[in-house]
Every structure is written in C-alpha cells, then in structure tokens.
Amino acid sequence: MKIGFEGILPAGVLVTIDGQRYHSSGPVPHIKRDGGQIDLNGWTTDCAECGKKFDLATAPSAVFSPTRRCPSHRKPGQRIGEKVEAR
C-alpha cells in the first residue's frame, strides 16, 4: 500500500501499512547534492526481520512507501514473508 503526503508532518502522526506502524518524528534536515538544505519527514518503526527500532526519512512530497527492514536486514525487492530459493 502507498500513501501520499504533502509537506512536513508534525511529530506524533501514526501511519500503519500492512500491519507495520510508522511514527513520525518531525522534520529531519538534509543536505542535497547541490548543497541546498531541505527538511525530510522523519519516521521511527520496528524492523520486520529483527524487531529492532530504526529511523528513516522520506521526501515531503513523495508517495509514502517506506522500507520495512533496518539497515542490517535490508533486502531490496524482496517482500516481507517472501521466500527466496538458492540457485
């Protein structure tokens, strides 16, 4: 599921997607490649693999489709619960 947000959300907003809860933590300063500064939306959630809390940030005008795993358990393109066969 994807949700669209426009702008910076205040801390305390709760979003639940496919049973995973994301708590907004307010604006997170970010330096762009061109040196400009913008604020991103900050979030805290629990890793779907290990349960450890981790933080992430999303663009203020992007479709909200966040990662569900912490940096240690990232598996781009693999859905939660999907089994991958060794070849």
N, C-alpha and C positions, 0 to 999 in steps of 0.2 A: 504494500500500500504506500502511496505517496501523498503528501500533504503540502500545499503551498503556503508560504508565509511571506509577508511583505514588511520589511523593516526589522529593526532590532526589537526583540521581545524582552520584557522585564524578567527579572529573576522570579522563579516560583511557578512558571507555567508548566503544566504537566501534559505530556503527549504520550499516548500508548499506541504502539503499532505492532500488530501481530503478537500481542502479549508482552512486549518489551516496553518498559517505562523510561521515558526521557524527561529529565527535569532541567528546565532552562536555568542557567546560572548568570544570565545577563550578558552584557557586551564584552567581547574579547578583542583587544587591539591587535591589528595585523598589519605588517608592512608588506606592501605589494612589490612586485619585481621592479616597477618603475620608481620605487622609493616613496610613493604615496602611502598614506595611512588610512585604513578603514576599520570599522568595527564589524566583527562577525558575531553571530549568535552562539553563545557558549551553552553546552549541554553536559550533563552527567548521566551515565547509565551503568548497568551491570553487564559484563561480558556474558554472552550466551554460551560460551565454552566453559569458563572457569568461575564465573560469578563475581570476579573482582571489579570494583568500581573503576571507571576510567572517564576521562573528559574528551570531548570532541567539539569542533566548531563547524558551523555551516554558514554559507553566504546568506546575507539578509534578504535577498530577493530570489532565492533558489527554491526549487522543489525539494522538500524535506524527505530525503531518502537516505538516512544515516547508516553508518556501519553498526553492526550488532556485536562485533568482537573487539576486544582490546588489541593494542598493537602486537602483543606477543602471540596472539591467536588469529591474526588476520588471514583470511583465505579468500582473496578477491575472486568473484564469480561463483563461489560455492555457497549455496543456500544453507541455512541452518537445518540440520537433520538430514541433509543430502549425503549419501554415501558415495565415495569415490573409489572405484576399483583400481588396484595397482595393475600396471601393464608391463 
